[in-house]
Amino acid sequence: MRLRPDLELVAGLIPSGSRVLDVGCAGGTLLRHLIDHQGCTGTGVEIDPDAVLAAIRIGVPVIELDVDEELGQFEDDSYDVVVLSRTLQAMRNLDLVLEHIARIGARMIVSVPNFGWWRHRLRLLGGRMPMSKELPYAWYNSPNIRFTTLVDLEDLFARLGLTIERRITLNIKGHPLQVTDRAANLFAGAAVYVLRR
């Protein structure tokens, strides 16, 4: 089972033997990789019943629950690392979800598509909603309800008292870019953040 390039990057940021909570785990491929190759233990959280079944089929422990409403069921510091990969943009109560994951694990890894990418901006100037590999849905059938730029997201992290240990910007294919500071908001298709409370 091959991981997407961004998930390979996320896996590389997780220390071997960690207890991992993968929030919005989809079919469980990241957790399966971490269990098989890094000696991690963990749990996936997913609301889509088909994705839950897919995770169960590959032997990943998964809980079906609504991340926006039910993360309060997890104890403080019950995991070493909490992963929120390409899930943030589908959350209704984003600030509350981030507060919960900071409570559940002292270290968080968050990845997100960047709505501020220059090609998205051009599509908006042309009167169209952005679509890309990172945002592959049309405006009318998208599960994404929150569109953020990296600058806006980093402001939210600061407001919630989350410290950015590392930010890795990615191109549209999910491979690391060598851009820093505000230029990342223009040139990165996505980003992966390592956060601590």
KETI-65832 format. One line per 4 residues: number of its first residue (from 1); for each residue x, y, z of N, C-alpha, C. Coordinates in pm, whole numbers. Example, Ala and Ser with C-alpha at 12.3 -4.5 7.8 and 13.67 -1.06 7.14 Angstrom:
BEGIN
1) 1319/-569/780/1230/-450/780/1320/-330/780 ~ 1285/-225/708/1367/-106/714/1290/3/787
# end
This chain:
BEGIN
1) 85/-119/0/0/0/0/90/125/0 ~ 77/204/-103/162/323/-119/90/444/-62 ~ 165/524/13/111/647/69/121/761/-33 ~ 26/855/-25/39/979/-102/167/1049/-57
5) 228/1131/-143/353/1199/-104/339/1281/26 ~ 226/1350/44/210/1430/166/199/1341/290 ~ 137/1222/276/128/1131/391/262/1066/422 ~ 345/1043/320/481/996/345/557/1097/429
9) 539/1224/396/603/1332/472/552/1334/615 ~ 421/1324/633/361/1321/768/416/1202/846 ~ 422/1085/785/473/965/853/616/988/901 ~ 696/1056/820/834/1084/857/849/1180/973
13) 743/1252/1006/746/1347/1118/702/1283/1250 ~ 657/1159/1245/606/1090/1363/713/996/1417 ~ 755/1016/1543/858/927/1600/810/783/1609 ~ 902/689/1586/870/547/1598/816/518/1737
17) 721/427/1743/664/386/1871/562/481/1931 ~ 524/585/1858/428/683/1910/287/626/1916 ~ 208/681/2009/64/658/2013/1/768/1928 ~ -68/729/1820/-115/825/1720/-267/822/1710
21) -328/940/1712/-470/955/1681/-477/1024/1546 ~ -535/956/1447/-550/1011/1312/-694/1057/1295 ~ -715/1187/1305/-848/1246/1299/-885/1269/1152 ~ -992/1203/1107/-1028/1209/966/-938/1115/888
25) -927/993/936/-827/897/884/-861/839/748 ~ -978/869/694/-1022/811/566/-1013/659/573 ~ -946/596/478/-937/449/476/-830/390/565 ~ -761/473/643/-665/423/741/-525/393/690
29) -491/439/569/-361/403/512/-243/457/591 ~ -254/580/643/-144/635/721/-120/552/847 ~ -226/522/921/-210/443/1043/-157/303/1012 ~ -205/241/906/-155/109/869/-4/114/845
33) 40/218/776/183/237/750/260/256/881 ~ 208/340/969/276/367/1096/285/242/1183 ~ 182/163/1183/181/38/1261/282/-61/1202 ~ 281/-77/1071/367/-176/1004/514/-137/1000
37) 543/-8/981/681/33/953/747/112/1064 ~ 670/164/1160/729/249/1262/694/204/1403 ~ 629/90/1416/598/37/1549/504/123/1630 ~ 423/202/1563/329/289/1633/202/211/1669
41) 130/265/1765/-5/219/1794/-96/338/1770 ~ -223/311/1754/-308/426/1732/-450/392/1698 ~ -525/498/1675/-667/489/1646/-700/589/1537 ~ -785/550/1447/-837/642/1347/-974/690/1389
45) -1008/808/1348/-1140/866/1371/-1194/906/1234 ~ -1314/862/1203/-1372/890/1071/-1523/890/1083 ~ -1589/974/1004/-1736/979/1006/-1798/907/887 ~ -1724/894/777/-1777/830/657/-1782/679/677
49) -1901/617/676/-1911/473/701/-1831/387/604 ~ -1823/428/476/-1745/350/380/-1596/355/413 ~ -1548/472/455/-1407/485/493/-1378/405/621 ~ -1473/405/714/-1457/326/837/-1440/179/800
53) -1525/129/712/-1515/-11/669/-1383/-39/598 ~ -1337/55/517/-1209/37/448/-1095/27/549 ~ -1098/109/653/-994/104/757/-1000/-28/833 ~ -1120/-73/865/-1136/-200/937/-1083/-314/851
57) -1109/-309/721/-1064/-416/630/-912/-431/628 ~ -839/-321/650/-693/-332/650/-637/-343/792 ~ -726/-365/888/-683/-393/1025/-649/-271/1108 ~ -704/-156/1075/-678/-34/1151/-789/-13/1254
61) -753/6/1381/-855/39/1481/-916/176/1449 ~ -1046/181/1435/-1110/305/1395/-1239/324/1473 ~ -1269/449/1504/-1391/486/1574/-1471/576/1481 ~ -1598/545/1463/-1684/629/1381/-1749/733/1470
65) -1708/859/1450/-1770/968/1525/-1755/1099/1451 ~ -1833/1196/1492/-1834/1329/1432/-1727/1413/1501 ~ -1621/1443/1429/-1507/1517/1484/-1551/1653/1537 ~ -1646/1716/1470/-1691/1848/1513/-1761/1845/1648
69) -1820/1732/1684/-1903/1726/1804/-1851/1634/1914 ~ -1769/1533/1880/-1744/1426/1976/-1599/1403/2017 ~ -1509/1495/1987/-1370/1477/2031/-1354/1491/2182 ~ -1454/1544/2249/-1451/1554/2395/-1447/1418/2463
73) -1473/1311/2389/-1469/1176/2447/-1327/1129/2474 ~ -1227/1194/2417/-1088/1153/2437/-1029/1225/2558 ~ -951/1152/2636/-886/1207/2755/-771/1299/2717 ~ -736/1390/2808/-619/1475/2791/-495/1388/2780
77) -404/1427/2693/-274/1360/2676/-285/1209/2657 ~ -389/1163/2589/-406/1020/2568/-329/969/2446 ~ -272/1060/2366/-191/1023/2250/-66/1110/2247 ~ 39/1056/2185/163/1134/2170/150/1234/2056
81) 86/1190/1946/73/1272/1826/-71/1263/1776 ~ -128/1377/1741/-259/1380/1676/-239/1434/1535 ~ -290/1360/1438/-278/1399/1296/-413/1445/1246 ~ -412/1557/1177/-530/1611/1111/-486/1641/968
85) -497/1542/879/-442/1553/745/-553/1573/642 ~ -548/1688/575/-647/1724/472/-791/1708/523 ~ -811/1742/647/-942/1730/710/-993/1864/759 ~ -902/1951/793/-935/2080/852/-1038/2158/771
89) -1026/2153/639/-1115/2233/555/-1260/2182/554 ~ -1283/2062/609/-1418/2006/614/-1483/2022/751 ~ -1415/2088/845/-1466/2104/981/-1561/2223/992 ~ -1667/2205/1068/-1758/2317/1097/-1705/2401/1213
93) -1655/2335/1318/-1610/2404/1440/-1458/2395/1450 ~ -1390/2456/1356/-1247/2438/1343/-1168/2478/1468 ~ -1202/2592/1526/-1127/2633/1645/-1146/2535/1760 ~ -1266/2483/1777/-1292/2385/1882/-1219/2254/1855
97) -1217/2210/1729/-1144/2088/1692/-996/2104/1723 ~ -937/2218/1688/-795/2242/1716/-769/2245/1867 ~ -858/2306/1944/-842/2305/2090/-845/2162/2144 ~ -934/2080/2092/-942/1941/2137/-816/1863/2102
101) -768/1876/1977/-651/1797/1941/-528/1842/2021 ~ -523/1969/2057/-413/2017/2142/-422/1960/2283 ~ -541/1934/2327/-562/1875/2460/-532/1726/2458 ~ -566/1659/2349/-552/1514/2339/-405/1473/2324
105) -328/1550/2250/-186/1520/2230/-104/1648/2231 ~ 12/1643/2292/96/1763/2302/156/1803/2167 ~ 162/1708/2075/218/1734/1943/110/1706/1839 ~ 99/1797/1743/-2/1783/1639/63/1801/1503
109) 12/1727/1406/55/1745/1267/-71/1774/1187 ~ -72/1890/1124/-189/1937/1051/-146/1966/908 ~ -216/1909/811/-190/1944/671/-317/2002/610 ~ -297/2095/518/-411/2168/464/-379/2219/323
113) -479/2217/233/-459/2284/104/-457/2435/124 ~ -387/2504/38/-373/2649/48/-461/2718/-56 ~ -566/2783/-8/-656/2855/-97/-588/2977/-159 ~ -477/3022/-98/-406/3140/-147/-306/3113/-258
117) -295/2987/-303/-202/2952/-411/-231/3037/-533 ~ -127/3079/-604/-142/3175/-713/-238/3129/-822 ~ -244/2999/-852/-337/2953/-957/-482/2962/-909 ~ -504/2941/-779/-640/2961/-726/-680/3108/-740
121) -586/3196/-711/-615/3339/-722/-650/3376/-867 ~ -577/3318/-963/-606/3346/-1104/-745/3297/-1144 ~ -781/3178/-1096/-916/3128/-1127/-1023/3221/-1072 ~ -1001/3271/-949/-1096/3366/-891/-1104/3494/-973
125) -989/3543/-1019/-989/3662/-1105/-1064/3639/-1234 ~ -1061/3512/-1282/-1135/3476/-1403/-1282/3447/-1377 ~ -1325/3465/-1251/-1466/3446/-1219/-1504/3303/-1184 ~ -1406/3217/-1164/-1433/3076/-1133/-1379/3040/-996
129) -1446/2944/-932/-1398/2892/-806/-1277/2803/-832 ~ -1178/2806/-743/-1057/2727/-762/-1082/2577/-761 ~ -1009/2507/-847/-1003/2361/-850/-858/2324/-879 ~ -811/2220/-811/-674/2172/-831/-666/2031/-774
133) -545/1976/-777/-525/1845/-716/-554/1852/-566 ~ -523/1964/-503/-548/1982/-359/-695/2013/-330 ~ -761/2078/-423/-904/2112/-409/-976/2058/-533 ~ -998/1926/-539/-1044/1864/-663/-1195/1868/-689
137) -1270/1940/-609/-1415/1937/-624/-1467/2067/-684 ~ -1579/2057/-752/-1649/2178/-797/-1715/2244/-677 ~ -1750/2370/-690/-1807/2445/-578/-1935/2381/-527 ~ -2012/2314/-612/-2142/2262/-572/-2138/2122/-511
141) -2026/2049/-523/-2023/1915/-465/-1904/1894/-371 ~ -1846/2002/-325/-1727/1994/-241/-1762/1963/-96 ~ -1686/1872/-32/-1703/1851/111/-1635/1961/192 ~ -1556/2044/122/-1482/2151/189/-1574/2268/219
145) -1574/2308/346/-1658/2421/384/-1575/2538/436 ~ -1445/2514/459/-1354/2618/505/-1239/2629/407 ~ -1223/2743/348/-1113/2767/257/-1020/2866/324 ~ -895/2826/347/-804/2913/419/-675/2933/341
149) -613/3045/368/-477/3068/322/-385/3030/437 ~ -258/3014/406/-163/2980/511/-151/3092/614 ~ -157/3217/568/-148/3332/658/-265/3331/757 ~ -387/3310/707/-504/3306/795/-495/3190/895
153) -451/3074/846/-441/2958/934/-337/2981/1043 ~ -225/3038/1008/-121/3065/1108/-169/3167/1211 ~ -250/3263/1169/-311/3357/1264/-401/3282/1363 ~ -478/3186/1313/-565/3107/1401/-482/3025/1499
157) -376/2961/1451/-288/2886/1541/-239/2976/1654 ~ -194/3096/1621/-142/3189/1722/-252/3228/1820 ~ -372/3255/1769/-484/3294/1858/-518/3183/1956 ~ -500/3057/1913/-532/2943/2000/-413/2903/2088
161) -302/2975/2079/-185/2944/2161/-107/2823/2114 ~ -119/2789/1985/-44/2677/1929/85/2730/1866 ~ 196/2667/1899/326/2707/1846/360/2624/1724 ~ 401/2689/1619/444/2619/1498/590/2580/1516
165) 615/2450/1532/753/2400/1539/815/2395/1401 ~ 732/2361/1304/784/2346/1168/669/2362/1069 ~ 700/2427/957/604/2435/847/676/2386/722 ~ 617/2290/656/672/2237/532/572/2270/422
169) 614/2352/329/526/2387/218/541/2283/108 ~ 431/2260/38/428/2156/-65/383/2215/-198 ~ 434/2158/-306/383/2197/-437/251/2124/-461 ~ 192/2145/-574/60/2090/-601/61/1937/-611
173) 178/1876/-631/190/1730/-638/219/1669/-501 ~ 232/1755/-399/255/1705/-263/401/1690/-226 ~ 492/1747/-304/635/1740/-275/682/1870/-212 ~ 780/1866/-120/827/1987/-51/878/2094/-146
177) 847/2218/-110/894/2338/-181/999/2408/-96 ~ 1083/2485/-160/1183/2562/-87/1144/2710/-84 ~ 1027/2740/-30/985/2879/-14/960/2906/133 ~ 982/3028/173/965/3064/313/880/3189/326
181) 847/3219/449/774/3340/485/645/3357/406 ~ 612/3481/373/485/3512/308/479/3460/165 ~ 593/3438/101/593/3385/-36/527/3248/-41 ~ 533/3174/69/471/3041/74/321/3051/49
185) 259/3158/96/115/3174/80/77/3187/-67 ~ 170/3232/-149/145/3250/-291/183/3127/-373 ~ 291/3059/-334/346/2954/-418/319/2811/-371 ~ 275/2792/-249/251/2657/-196/109/2613/-228
189) 95/2490/-279/-36/2432/-301/-96/2380/-172 ~ -9/2349/-76/-53/2295/54/62/2313/152 ~ 35/2282/278/140/2287/381/112/2183/488 ~ 219/2139/551/212/2050/665/273/2124/782
193) 201/2129/894/248/2197/1014/271/2096/1126 ~ 382/2114/1197/405/2044/1323/382/2147/1431 ~ 285/2119/1518/244/2214/1621/262/2155/1760 ~ 278/2243/1857/271/2201/1997/193/2307/2072
197) 137/2264/2187/58/2360/2262/147/2445/2351
# end
